Amino acid sequence: MALPQRLIRSAGALVWRPVGDLPEPGTPLGPNDIQVLLVHRPRYRDWSWPKGKAELNEPLAQTAVREVEEETGELVYLQKPLTLQRYRLGSGQTKEVHYWAAQALGPDPAKAARPPVERAPSKEIDQARWCRPSKARQILTRRGDRRLLTELLQHGARGELTSSTVILLRHAKARSRKKWEGSEADRPLTRLGGMQALDLPPLLSAFGANHLISSPWLRCRQTVGPYAELTRLPIHTDDVLTEDADPRGATELMRSLLAERTGVHVVSLHRPGLPALLQPLLEGGLRSPGVEEGLRTAEMFVAHVSHGDQPRVLDLERHIPYTYLT
């Protein structure tokens, strides 16, 4: 008999929507300016945020959007991550729940890259309700869920809920330079690299990726190719992202992307170009564990950017599909 795992990994989201039209990026939002989405679980007789356990080999960002869709029917994209929740279960196991702020996708191409999802049965979730934060605070069962609501409202008050995102994606596993007789620009992905590229669409979709930029070299274009095919998004190539380009060009490209007040931009890049792209992210004093280590093949940094007087990086996450090679 298999022993129960000691750590149960789960993910979910605090889904919000504005009351009225979507405000301009950087606009402060008060408790009366938004609604949030709660679910009721009849088995536990509680109100909570939509969440659930990760499936085998499922990245947690994918878990979060899948669980929201299963429990509420809403297709959402993830924004800034919120405080990790960890607590002990009666079984002695520890449950760890990763949460993000999230919004509905709308008529977005990222929907086409989502795997099909079945709604949760009514015995698990019998209600999904939009309500004002004041009402949510009254009916949320757990204190930790109310703390998350406070955190979401704090972000709203600072104008951080209407944000943009930039994803820095290292290309998937490519053929060895020593074994490739063609040009560097034409060096393709390996079979494993192709599998990594095929694993990327649901993860990119979880963040609502809707603008693709790539080095013109083949391995970078192949990495975002499956997502581009599913979403019918064009791949915009830029020579400043090639390995032999002046790094100052990549730095300026990143500055221009950070200034974009809307959208979710994916940059498919080579490992040597990463420091130049990270430079504008780190100039504001942002520190994130593991930045110095760089990225493994098909791994990505996800930067969430708020827009007040000037762009500010709120958080830098790292994510990877389950098929990868260091």
N, C-alpha and C positions, 0 to 999 in steps of 0.2 A: 504494500500500500504506500502510495506517495505521501510524504510528509507535507503538511500545509506550508505555504510560503510565509515567511515572517513579515515581509513587507508587501502590502497590497498597493499598487500604483493606480491612481485614478486621475481623471481630469474632467473639467467642466468650464463653464463660462458664466459671467454676469452679463447677460444680453441686455442692452439698453437701446432706446430709441428716443428721438426728440419729440417733444410736444409741439407740433407744427413743423415748419420747414427745417431742414438740416442747417444748422448755423455755420457761419464762416469758420475756417480753421483758426484755432486759438481763442475762440469766443468762450468766456466763462459761462458755465451752466450751473444753475442752482437746482435745488431739490424739486422745484415746481416746473422745471424745464424739460424733465425727462420722465420716462417710464421704464420699469425693469420687468423682466420675465421670470416668474416663479413657477415651480411645479409642486403638485401635491401627491404624496405617496400614501395610498390607503393602507398599505401593510404596516407602515410605521406611524400613520396618522400625523404626518408632519409636512410643513412647507419648507422648501429649500431651493437652492440653485440647481439647474440641470447639470448632472454629472454622472460618471460611471467608470467602471474598471476598464483598463486597457486590455485589448485582445492580444493574443500571442504575437510578438514582434511588431506591435503597432506603436509608432511614435506618439507621444502624449498629445501633441498638437492635433493630430488626426483624431485621437480619442475624444478630445474636447468638442470638436465640431460634429463628430458622429453622434455623440451622446445628446447634444443639444437637438439635433435633427430627430433622433429617435424619440426623445421625450416630449418635444414641443412641435415638431414639424417645421421649424424654422431653419433655413440654411444661413449660416452666419460665417463671418470671417473674424479672425482673432486680432486683437489690438494689444495693448500693453499687458504683460503678465502682472498678476496680483500676488499677494503674499501667500506662500505655500502653507497649506493647512496639514497638520500632522496630529493624529490622536490614536489612542490605544482602544482596540475593540475588546468586547467581552471574551473573545476567544484567545486573547493574549497577543494577537497579531497587531501590527502597526499599520494604520491606513494613512497614505500620503496622497493629498489631493492638490493637483496643480490647476489654478484658475487663471483665466484671462478676462479682460473686458472684451466685449464682442458686439458687433452690429450685424444686421441682416445684409445679405449679399446684394439683394435687388437684382436687376437684369444684368448680371455680371458674367463675363465669359468664364470665370473660375468655376462656375456651377458645372460646366461640362466635364471637369476633371474630378468630380466627386463620385465615389462608388455608390451604388444604390443602397438605400437604408430602409429597413422596415420599422414602422412605428412601434413603440413599446406597448404591450398589452395594457388594458385599462386596470388590471389588477396590480400593475406596477406603478403606472402614472395615470390617474383618472382626471386630472385637471392641469391646464397650463394657463396662467393668468398674467396679463399685463396690468401693472398697477403703479401708482405714484410711490416714490421712496418712503413717504410717511406711512402709507398703508403696508408696504413691504416690511418695514421695521416692526409693525404691530404683529404681523402674522408669521414671520420667520421663526422657526422653532428653536434653532440653535444660536447660541451667543456668537460662535465663530462666524456664522453666516451674516449676522448683523454687523460684525466688525468689517467683513468684506464690503458690505454696503457702504459703511462709513468711508472706507478707502476709495471706493468708486466715486463717491460724492466729492471727496477731497480732490481727486483728479479733475472732476468736472469744474469745481470752483477755480482751479488753476488754468482752465482752458486746455486741458490735456486729453480730453476724450475725442475731439475731432482731430485726429493725427494722420500722418502718412507713414509709409514703411519703405525701407530700402533693404533688400536681401542680397548679401554677397555670397555667391554660390561657387565653390571651387568645382572645376569640371570633374567628371567621373573618371574612373581608372582608364588610363590610356596605354597604348602599346609602348613597350620599352624603346627608349631612344636607340639603344645598342642594337636592337633587332629590327629597327625600321630603316629601310633604305631610301624612302622618299623624303620630301621636304618636311620641315617642322610644321608648316602650316597645314599639311595634309595628314599628319599623324592621327589615326583614328582611336576610338575607344576599343578596349578589349571586350570579350564576351561578358565578363563581370561588369565592366563599365556600362555596357548596354543594359544590363539588369538594373544597375543603380539608376540609370536615367529613367527606366520604366517605373521605378519605385517612387520617383520624385513628384509626379503630378498631384497625388492626394495631399502631400505635405505642402507644396506650393499653393494649392487651392485653399488649404486651411487658413492661410494668411491673405487670401484674396488677390494673389498676384495677377496684375492686369497690364503689365508693360515689361517686355523682355529686351534686354540689352546684352550683347555677347561680343567677346573677341571674335574676329572673323575666322580664326583658325578652327579647323574642323572639330576637334574634340570638345571645344566649348559649345559650338552650335549643336552638336549631337546631344550634349547633356540636357539642354532645354528643348530639344526637338520634340520629344513625346508630349510635353505640356503644350507646346505651340500647336501641335497637330490636333489635340483634343479641344483646345480653346479657340482655335483659328486665330490666334494672336500672331502678328508678324514678329520676327526676330530682327531687331535693329542692331547692326554690327558697328563697332567703333574701333579704329586702328589703335587708339591709345591704350587698349586693353591687351595688345599682343605682348609677348614676353620681351621683345627687343625694343619696345617703345620707350620714350622718355617718361619716367614715372610721374613727372609733373603734370602730364596730360591726364593721367588717371585720377590724380588728386583733384584737379579742377572739375573733372566729370562728376566725382563724388560730391563736391561742393554744390554743383548745379542740381544734383538729384536731391540733396538735403533741402534745397530751397523750394522744391516742388511741394506745394501745399496740399495736394491730394494725390491719391494713387498709391499703388504698391509696385515698386520697381525691382526687378530681378537683374543682377549683374552676374553673368557667367564668366568666370575669370580663371587665370592661371595662378598657381601658387606664388611665383615671384612678384606678381603685381599686387598681392594683398596688402603689404605694408603701406603702399602709396594710397590705396583706397581707404584704409583704416585711419590714416592720418587725420582727416577732418573730423572723424568721429571722436578721436581721443583728444583733440585740441581743447575741448571744453571741459576737460578734467574727468571725463567718463572713464571708469575702470570696471572691467568685467573679467571674471576668472577665466583663464585659459586663452586670453587674447594673444599673448606672446607665443603660444604654441602653434598658432596658425590653424589651418583647416585640413582635415583629412579629405580624401577624394569624396565628392558628392556631399560634403558637409557644408553648412551655411551659417553665417551670422545674420540675424534678423534685427535690424535697428528700427526702433519706433521713435518717430520724430514729432514733437509738438511745434506749433507755429504761433508765436506771439510777435514781439518786435523782430525776432530773428529765430531761425531754426534751433531747436535744442533736442539732443538725443536723450530720450527718457530712459531707455533700456536697450541692452544688447544681449540677445539670446543666441544660443547655438543649437542647431537641430541637424539630425542626420537620418536618412532612410535606414531601414534595418539591414539592407544588403550593402555592405561597404568593406573596404580593405584599407588598413592604415598605410 
